Amino acid sequence: MNLTTHQLAEILIGVARSQQALIEAIESMRAGFKGTYLAPALDSVAKIRATGRPPLLQEFPARVLLQCQGRAGPNVGQIVRDLEALLAGPAAAPSANAPAGNSDSNREHSR
């Protein structure tokens, strides 16, 4: 089975919405949770303030969750475009740290 980037974006949004439901439940039990505890931790995981480098694929789910925090919610089209850019970016290429002649090392990075 092959997933399209649009289908993957839909899955990420669904997971983020599930996480958002838990966040809302915690917020209703403990007022101020989102602003005091969640926002700084989520910003750190999403590396929103990291400048001078492209975002990484591993940070993307946290960024989708941040979009769910807003009033407008996530934009599927933008998430698809961002996901396609991340998948086509340097993270998809063999690691720059791997020696060019070592095919075993290149295979390890592609798994």
Contacts in CASP RR format, 6 or more apart in sequence:
PFRMAT RR
TARGET T0000
AUTHOR 0000-0000-0000
METHOD contacts of the structure
MODEL  1
MNLTTHQLAEILIGVARSQQALIEAIESMRAGFKGTYLAPALDSVAKIRA
TGRPPLLQEFPARVLLQCQGRAGPNVGQIVRDLEALLAGPAAAPSANAPA
GNSDSNREHSR
3 11 0 8 1.000
5 80 0 8 1.000
5 83 0 8 1.000
5 84 0 8 1.000
5 87 0 8 1.000
6 76 0 8 1.000
6 77 0 8 1.000
6 80 0 8 1.000
8 83 0 8 1.000
9 76 0 8 1.000
9 77 0 8 1.000
9 79 0 8 1.000
9 80 0 8 1.000
9 83 0 8 1.000
10 76 0 8 1.000
12 60 0 8 1.000
12 61 0 8 1.000
12 64 0 8 1.000
12 79 0 8 1.000
12 83 0 8 1.000
13 64 0 8 1.000
13 68 0 8 1.000
13 74 0 8 1.000
13 76 0 8 1.000
13 79 0 8 1.000
15 61 0 8 1.000
15 64 0 8 1.000
16 61 0 8 1.000
16 64 0 8 1.000
16 65 0 8 1.000
16 67 0 8 1.000
16 68 0 8 1.000
16 74 0 8 1.000
17 68 0 8 1.000
19 65 0 8 1.000
19 68 0 8 1.000
20 65 0 8 1.000
20 68 0 8 1.000
20 69 0 8 1.000
23 33 0 8 1.000
23 34 0 8 1.000
23 38 0 8 1.000
23 69 0 8 1.000
26 33 0 8 1.000
27 33 0 8 1.000
27 34 0 8 1.000
34 69 0 8 1.000
42 62 0 8 1.000
42 65 0 8 1.000
42 66 0 8 1.000
42 69 0 8 1.000
43 49 0 8 1.000
43 66 0 8 1.000
45 59 0 8 1.000
45 62 0 8 1.000
46 59 0 8 1.000
46 62 0 8 1.000
46 63 0 8 1.000
46 65 0 8 1.000
46 66 0 8 1.000
47 55 0 8 1.000
47 56 0 8 1.000
47 59 0 8 1.000
48 63 0 8 1.000
48 66 0 8 1.000
54 89 0 8 1.000
54 90 0 8 1.000
55 63 0 8 1.000
55 86 0 8 1.000
56 86 0 8 1.000
56 91 0 8 1.000
57 86 0 8 1.000
57 87 0 8 1.000
57 91 0 8 1.000
60 82 0 8 1.000
60 83 0 8 1.000
60 86 0 8 1.000
63 82 0 8 1.000
64 74 0 8 1.000
64 79 0 8 1.000
67 73 0 8 1.000
67 74 0 8 1.000
67 75 0 8 1.000
67 79 0 8 1.000
68 74 0 8 1.000
94 106 0 8 1.000
94 109 0 8 1.000
94 110 0 8 1.000
95 105 0 8 1.000
95 109 0 8 1.000
98 105 0 8 1.000
98 106 0 8 1.000
98 108 0 8 1.000
98 109 0 8 1.000
99 105 0 8 1.000
END
